[in-house]
Amino acid sequence: MSGQFFALEGIDGSGKSTQLKLLARRLEEAGIPCLTTCEPTDGPIGKFLRQVLIGQVKCDSRAVAPLFAADRLDHLLNKENGLCRAVERGMTVLSDRYYFSSYAYQSVDLPLEWVIEVNRPCAQLLRPTATLFIDISPELALARITQNRKRTELFETRDRLTRTREQFFRAFALEKDRENVVIIPGDRDVDAVAEDIWRTVSTLLSSGA
């Protein structure tokens, strides 16, 4: 039996981590086995990446995309809890960051096409049933970040959030023939966004997509 994989994407402050938890709860209540996960992982590369993202460790920008790809490959193929194995076992897997995050965030400083190629092996291993992009204005995203976080990441400025959002849509356009991307309007109440996500996911699950 093969399961499904949904990636929730969005610029920082879009609320994708909250929506991941709400969606997981709905799936569990519906009796659907579910695994939630996020990136970077808790492995050695993931821990190093978290230090880079909050500025504790300085790293050449060209090294970040390959580091994410290496962490993601382990995330996909890990023998104990890898995403590929979970999907093969029939679980519905949810992640609040996948390769479109790399496409958007790393390509702010690097060519988008290069970042896509670095991540191509990951994309070929496991493509999402759908990528749900929570589209929120950079202004609202920044307001949420500054209100809710004690420490911000390197990309959490208005200009960076704006540029990252633009790069997400550039990547969606480049990969449109290979990807099922669903845009979820995010400048709304959390519950309204959650309903849109649940309606999309439940429809795809029932259709066996």
N, C-alpha and C positions, 0 to 999 in steps of 0.2 A: 504494500500500500504506500502511495506517495502522498506526502503532505503538501502544504502550501507555504509560501514565504512572502511576507509583506514588509517593505521598507518604508518607514515614515521619515520623510525628509523635510527640511526647512532651515532657514537661517537661524542662528542662535537667537533665542527669545521667542521663537515661534510656538513654543509649547509642545514640541513633539514628544518629549519625555513624559509629560503628563498624559498626553493622548495615547501613548504606548501603554501606560498602566491602565487607563480606562478601557481601551480596546481589549487588553488581556483579560480584564475582569468580565467583560461581556462574553468573550469566547468561553471562558471557564464556566460561567453561568449557563451557557448553551451546551455544555458538555463536550466542548471541543478541546482536545489536548493541545496545550500551548506552551511555547518556550519564548521568553523575552530575553533580549540581549542588547548590547550596545558596543560601540567602539569609541576610542581605543579599548582593547581588552585589558584584563588584569595580568596578562603575561609580561615578560621582561620588556619586549618592544613597546607594548601598550603603555606600561608604566613610564618608560622613557618619553614617549610621545606626549603624555599628559604633562610632564615637566616642561617640555618644549612649548606646549600650548599656553601655559600660564607664565612663560618667560623665565622659569627657573634655570633652564638649560638653553644656551644659545646654539642654534643649528642652522647651517646653510639651507636656504629655502628649497634648493634643488634636491636635498636629501629627504625632505619630509614626505613627499609623495611615495617614494620607494619604501620608506619605513611603514607608512600606512598600508601599502600593498602587502608587505611581508607580514605585518600583524594580521591583516585580513585573511591571507592564505592559511595561517595557522588557525584562525577563527573558523574558517570553512572546513578544514581537513582534520582538525584535532580528533583523535580516535575516541576520546571519552565524551565530549560534548560539542563536537563540531556541527556547524549548521547543516552541512550536506547530510550527515548521518541522521540528524534529527528529522529532516524532511523525508529522508528515505524510510524512517520508522513511522511516518504518517502524522507527524506533529505539524501544527501550524506555527511557524516561526515568525516572530516580530522583532525588527531591529530599528532603532531610532537613528542609525547612521549607516550608510553603505557606500558603494563606490561613487554615487552621484555627489556625496559630500566631498570626496577627494577631488572630483572633477571641478566642483565649484570653488572650494576653499583654496586648494593649491594653485589653481589656474589664475588666481588674482595676481600672483607674482610670476607665474610660469606659463608657457603656451598650453592652452587647453588641450590641443590635439596630443601633445606629449604626455600630459597627465593621463589622458584616456588610454593611451597605449601602455603606459606603465601598469595600469589597473586591468588591462584586457584579460589576463589569465583569470583574475577573480571573477570578472563578468561572465566569462565562458563557463566557469565551474558551477555557478548558481545565479540564475537571473530571477529577480522577484516576480511573483505572480502579478504584482502591481507595485509601483512606487507611488505612495501617496504624499504629495507635496503640499504642506500647509503654507499657503502663501499669505504672508503677513507684511505690512508696511515696515520698512526699516525704522521709522520713527516710533511706532508702537513697540517693536522688538527692543529697541534701545531703552525705552521707558521701563519695560518689564525687567530687563537685565539689571539696570541700575537700582531698581527697587528691590529685587529679590536675591541678588548675589553679593557676597562679601568680596569676592575676587573675580575679576573679569579676565577673559582670554584675549589673545593678541588680535583676534578678528572682531572684537566687540566694540567697534567705533561706528559712527553713523556712515562714514564713507565706505568702510570695509563691508558693512552689512549690505549697503546698497550695491556695491560691486559684486559681492557674493551672490546676491539674489539674481543679478543680471547673468552671472556665469551659470547658475542653475538652468536658467531658461535657454542659454546658448547650448548647454550640454543636452538638454531635452530635445532641442531641434536637431542636433547632430545625430542623436541616437534614436530618433523617432521610429525608424523602421524595425528596431530591435526591442523596443521597450514599451511597456504599458504604464504610462504616467497619468495619474489622475490629480488634477489641481483641486485642492480643497481650500475655499476662501477662509482665511484665518483671522481676519479683523472682526471677530464676533465673540459672543459668549462661549466659554469653554464647552458647555453642554451642547450648544448648537453645532460646533465643530465636531464634537464627539459623535453626534447623531449622523452627520454626513459621512464620517469615516466608517461607522458601523454599517450604514446602509450600503456603502460601496463594498466593504469586505464581505458582508453576508451575501450580497448578490453574486460576487465572484465565487464564493465557496459553494453556494447552491448550484451554480452553473458548471462547477467542476473545472473552472478555468485553470 
